[in-house]
Amino acid sequence: MSGRHRTDELDDGYASYNLPRRRRSGRGAVLVPLAGSVALAVLLGVAAFVIVNRDRGCAQTPVTLRVTASPDIQPALSEIAGRFTRTSRDSGGGCATVTVTGAASAAVASGLGGSGGEVGAMDLWIPDSSLWVNGLRAKDPAFPAPGASVARSPVVLAAPGTAVQELRDDLGEASWKGMLGAANVTDPNGPGRRVRVLALDPSLNAAGLGALLAASGTATASGVGQEELVGALKTLSGSTVRDQDALLASLGVKGRRTPIGVASEQGVWAFDTGRKPQVPAVPLYPAEGTVDLDYPAVVTTRDAAVRAAAEAFLRDLTTEAAGKDLQDRGFRTPDGRAGTALLGVSGFRAQAPKSLPLPDAATVAGLSRSWSRLNLGTRLLTLLDVSGTMALPVPGTGLTRMRAITRIATEGIKLFPVKSEIGVWEFSTNLDGRGVDYRETVPVGPLTENLDGVLRRDLINRKLAATRARATGDTGLNDTLAAAYRRMNEEYQGDKINTLVVLTDGAGNDDPEGGIGDREILRRLKREYDPERPVSILIIAFGPDAPKGRRQMEALARATGGEAYIAKDIGQVRTFFLEGMRRRLCAPHC
């Protein structure tokens, strides 16, 4: 009988084949047993092949391991995963298919923490920093702890290769202290006149967060004052870049000031070797040491088989071959060793910089909150005293009180970024008709807004330069405060810090026609102050009569979580405004 025959082994997917037909006579009869023997041998060989490959292959149900990794390390991990998938059938029992997907660590952390964003299905997470994992564990201690690092990349300062010597002349040895000095707004004659500092948004980028932690930590340890630190952080918060590549690219743009920024060492290497820019970036290693991106492994699956596959894959990442794959893409091994790829590019060091320890989760969260508050926009209404006493001279200065106060206002406005919203009122008794002690000079709005062909910032400066004291005017401060505070409450903007700034010679309310008394204005402010929608009052007084009104001015400011200051010279205004910014960090519980 002839025809097509199949075996159980062939049913597993191997192709069937035709058996030879019998011959009835002649020599063919001799060939039949031989043909049967050959067929049997072939069948036995196929069966043996299947059995052997089953032993070498999946003794259990195949497993899929889904890995989500930081985009910078994802290409290296994908290559390692491909090799692991091909060889896993020989690694001890099961076979695993490993897929690696890139996703921004900040976005994954936000999604896992319930702050928004979608997180794809994953069994193993390899973010760029333990900072994200520690933050999640601070909120939920049950979240898996970060495991061993699979690679490292120190956070460094970055500069255009053509300007390294220039930066050394301005800042000296590369350091976090030098970077903060260049960003310090309290030192207008410092290196910030020649150096422009760029930062990465720490809420989106681990290198930016690491730089912020390293800079603030070393500054505090070296005795840098809070005002100077806040001034530097405020400057940095106004010069953040979302994307590391964009920051590195901007270093090559020529400008009045020499740029310096922050990045991961691997990020600088990838930018230079991948983009091949006309002006390569150069890593500068901070003298104090730095924070590392440590790429921890976090096993998130609860499935025992998948967990075993994850552990096997993580063991594979510790092999010499995997280490070379990571080094070939600009990473260091977990113990800090650089590969030939990194050392083949000018400016990179073989020896890893000193690693600074990561602060605890509470410290990181506190600094992140501070940064967020400093980075909020500003909505500011300045109340300018134009009463008669402002025409009096300030002994030893050659200035009237009016001219000194307007200079303070002009100097103060310089400290606010262009996105700020600022306006100016003048105040004195009966200034805008009988019983109205204030007049809107420039309405509150964006400094860059065009008002009848003039930018608001320029219009404010013009108005301040032209302001004169009213010879017959009394102060009328309380009525003005009541109206201004009511306006700021009505126009409150939750995404900004809302502040009233009073610039005066501090002589007191001084309203002979009555108006709101000292006790009544305090009651009103306390009643109207809402800690959920805080509008704070900052009072800056200048002149020989200012100390006389200190008690009342302090009471007015503190009723709204603000502060009152008496200036001895115009130069102090920077300190006062920065102190006001520092109070943002504790408001409304200062």
Salt bridges, closest charged atoms under 4 A:
ASP11 OD1 - ARG6 NE 3.04
ASP12 OD2 - ARG54 NH2 2.59
GLU79 OE1 - ARG329 NH2 2.97
ASP123 OD1 - ARG66 NH2 2.91
ASP170 OD1 - ARG194 NE 2.94
ASP245 OD2 - ARG275 NH2 3.83
GLU265 OE1 - ARG332 NE 2.82
ASP292 OD2 - ARG152 NH1 3.66
ASP325 OD2 - ARG83 NH2 2.81
ASP328 OD2 - LYS324 NZ 2.92
ASP335 OD2 - ARG337 NE 3.12
GLU411 OE1 - LYS414 NZ 3.75
GLU411 OE2 - ARG574 NE 2.96
GLU421 OE1 - ARG379 NH1 2.60
GLU421 OE2 - LYS496 NZ 3.83
GLU426 OE1 - ARG439 NH2 2.93
GLU440 OE2 - ARG487 NH1 3.19
GLU449 OE1 - ARG456 NH1 2.64
GLU491 OE1 - ARG379 NH2 2.68
ASP495 OD1 - LYS496 NZ 3.45
ASP505 OD2 - ARG401 NH1 2.91
GLU513 OE1 - ARG434 NH2 3.73
GLU520 OE1 - ARG523 NH2 3.07
GLU520 OE2 - ARG524 NE 3.18
ASP545 OD2 - ARG401 NH2 2.93
ASP545 OD1 - LYS548 NZ 3.34
GLU554 OE2 - ARG550 NH1 3.64
GLU563 OE2 - ARG558 NH2 3.61
GLU563 OE1 - ARG583 NH1 3.26
GLU579 OE2 - ARG582 NH2 2.66
